[in-house]
C-alpha cells in the first residue's frame, strides 16, 4: 500500500498516484473494493460518539424532582410501606423509559432521512462504469464526474475536459476554480490544488475522471467535520428555565414537608413516624413527576410533525427554540427559488417573446408578447442558436425531466422544445466541427458548424464582437446601446442574461482557436433572459412570518439585482436596499443588520458576523436567529445561530453536523412551517405546565392543611400517586397533541428570557390549588358527616380530584374562547381518548377488587357520585370564569 514518505497525490503525476494506491485507470475489481471498504470504512463523516444505553438511561434521572421523588420512595421503604415505595419506583422507571424511547426515536428519524438523501457516484468497477452509493467509495476507485455533480470524495484528476468546480464550500472563493491534470507543489493549499477535486464541492462545467485518494474523515471536508463534531452546545432557555423551576419546586416541597412534620409533632403531638409519612405524602402530591415526561413527549410530538413537513430536528430542545425565533436568515437559490433556471424572455430582432412553463420539461409555449405565434423565419434563426452552442442534455426519470450538464444550457434546450424544436434532430442535421468551451475570463462559448460559427455568452462579452443584428427583413447595423439597455433591464428583473450570435464561415479549414472568435464580425441573434423563479409557496410563507412578527432576511452570494428582484417577488419587507459583502465591515454591518433585509455577494465566512450582529439586535441584545447554510464554511454560522438550518439536498455533511435542523426539501416554506410548529410546541408546553402545576399545588395544599390543622388526611400517599399517574398518562399527555391556536402566527415571538412562571401561571396555580383544596375537603367532610367510611370518603375525594382535572383539561386546551372549540374535529381525538380513559380508570379504581385491595379504596353509591359531579362542575365553571375575566380588555391575556 502507499509509502508514507511518498509525495501527496496533488504533487504526484497521475501514474504515480495510481501506483501509490495500487490501482489502475480502469478502476478496481468488486472484490478489491470490498476488501478496501472493510479496511478504510464507509465514505462518510463519523457521527458524534453517542453515550451507551446505560448512560442515556441514567441521564433520565438528572431532574432534581425525580431525585426527590426517589428519596421519598426510599423513606417509605424504610418506614415499612413497601407497596407505596414500589409503586413510586415503578412510576419513576416508567417516566425514564418513556424519555429514553422518545430520544431514540428522534435520532432514528433523522438517520432514516439522511439515508434517503445519500448521494450516488459513477465509478469504474470490474472494467465498466456503474453507479454506486458514494458511501461505498474507497481509495483507488476511479470516479467519473460532470457538470452538476457533487464530488463524493477527494479525487486526484486523471482526465479533465474544460473542468471547473465551485469550491466555496471549502475555500470560500465565490468564483469556480479551473481544474487541470498537471501536478502542483506539495505545499500548495487546498484552494491552489488545481489537479484535485475535493469532497463536498460541485462540478459546474466540463467532465473529468478522478482517482479516489481520501474518503470520509480523511478528506479535507472530513477534517473540518470531525472538529465540528466535537463542539458542545449549551442548553436552550426552555431547558434552563425548567431546571430552575424544578429546583424551586424542590425547595418549596422540602420546606412545606418540614413545616408539616413540625406542625404535626409539635402542635398536635402526632407520632414522628406518622408525620414523616405525611411529609412523604406531601412530597408525592406536590412533585410534578410527570414534568420531564411531559416535556419530552411534547417536544417529540413536535419533532414528528416537523418531519412530516420535511424539517428534520437533530435536537429535541431545538423544537421549542423555534417558537422564539425573531429573525430567519435564508439563502435565495433553492430556498426562496425553485433552483431550476427557466428561459422565459427572448429579445430577437425587434421582437419580444415570452415563454411559459417551468422546469426542464417540454410543457409550455413560446409566443410574441401579444400571444401571437412567432414568424417561422425568427424560429429558424433562434432554435439553432439555442441548441447547437450547447453541451447539455435533458433526461426524463421517475421524478420528471432533469438537467444533465449545465442547468443554464439545459434551460435553453427546454426553451427550444417549448418553441417546437427537436434538439436531437437539429444537432443531427448540423454536426459540430469544433468547439471552444466556456471560460470564466472570456465569458463566452463558441461552436463551429459546417457554414457558421455560433457564439453564446454574457452580453458584455458578446456584444463587442458583433457588428450587425439579425432582423426578419435582413441583417441590420448593430444598435449596441439599445441592446445593452435591454440586457440591463432583464438583469434588474432578476434574470441572468445570455447573448446569442452567429458568423457565416463558408468551408473553414483552420482549427477553431480563440483568436478566430476574438476577430469579431458576428451578427447578434438576440438576448435570452433566464430566471430561477420563486417558489409559489415562498411568498405566502414570508407573509405568514411577517404577520408573526418575524423578520425575514435574504443572504445570498448572487448578484445584487437578482437578489433584490427575488426579494421583492417573495414579499420581503425591505427589498429595495441591498448590501453586498464588500459593504459589511465596520459600522455598516451593525446598521445593515438593523435596517437591511437583502444581502448579496456574501461569502460564507461573512455569515458568522451577520449572525452575531443580528443576535445583538434584539430589544435586550437577545434576538433569536435562525440561519440557513449548505457549505463547510457555513458551519461556524450554523453553530453560532440559535437555530442552524442545513440544506438536506444541497448541504454538505459538515453543514448538517453543525445544524440543529435539516431541510429535506431545501424550501423556505418548510422553515416557516417549522417555526409555526415550534410555536405550537411552546404553546403546548405552556399548557402542560398550566395543567400540571396547579393540580400538584392543590394536592400538596390538601396534605399541608390536613397536617398543620391536625385533620384526617383525605388522600393517602398511594392515592396521590394514583392521581399523578392517571393525570400524566391519560390526561396531560393529550395536550402534547393539541393543534395550533388560531392566532399562533399572528403574535410576536416569545422573548427567550420570558419567565415560565408569569403572572397568569402563578395566579392559576393559586386559584386552582384553592379550588382543589375546597372541593376535596368539601366532599371528604360531607361524606364522613353522612356516615361514609374513611375508605369511601377518600375514594370520593380522589374522584373529585381526578374528574376535576379531566374537566380542567378543557379549560387549559384553549388559551381564550370556548373550552369546547374544535372538539368535533379529528384533532380533538387525543382529548376524547384521554377523558374516556380517565373515566374508565376511575371506575376501576373505585370498583375493581384488586385495586381496592392495593390502594385501600371502596365502592361508593349514587349520592357520593352526585356530590362528586356537582363539585366538579362548580370548580370547572369557576376556572372558566377566571379565564374569561382575563379576556376583558386591559387584563393580562394568555399567550
Beta strands, then each sheet from edge to edge (+ up, - down):
strand 1: 120-125
strand 2: 128-133
strand 3: 142-146
strand 4: 154-166
strand 5: 177-178
strand 6: 196-197
strand 7: 202-214
strand 8: 311-313
strand 9: 327-330
strand 10: 337-348
strand 11: 351-355
strand 12: 366-368
strand 13: 393-397
strand 14: 400-404
strand 15: 434-436
strand 16: 444-448
strand 17: 452-457
strand 18: 466-469
strand 19: 476-477
strand 20: 496-504
strand 21: 522-534
strand 22: 551-555
strand 23: 578-580
strand 24: 598-600
strand 25: 625-629
strand 26: 643-647
strand 27: 661-663
sheet 1: 2+ 1- 3+ 7- 4+ 5-
sheet 2: 2+ 1- 3+ 7- 4+ 6-
sheet 3: 8+ 27- 26- 25- 9- 22- 24- 23-
sheet 4: 12+ 11- 10+ 21- 18- 19+
sheet 5: 12+ 11- 10+ 21- 20+ 17- 16+ 15-
sheet 6: 13+ 14-
end
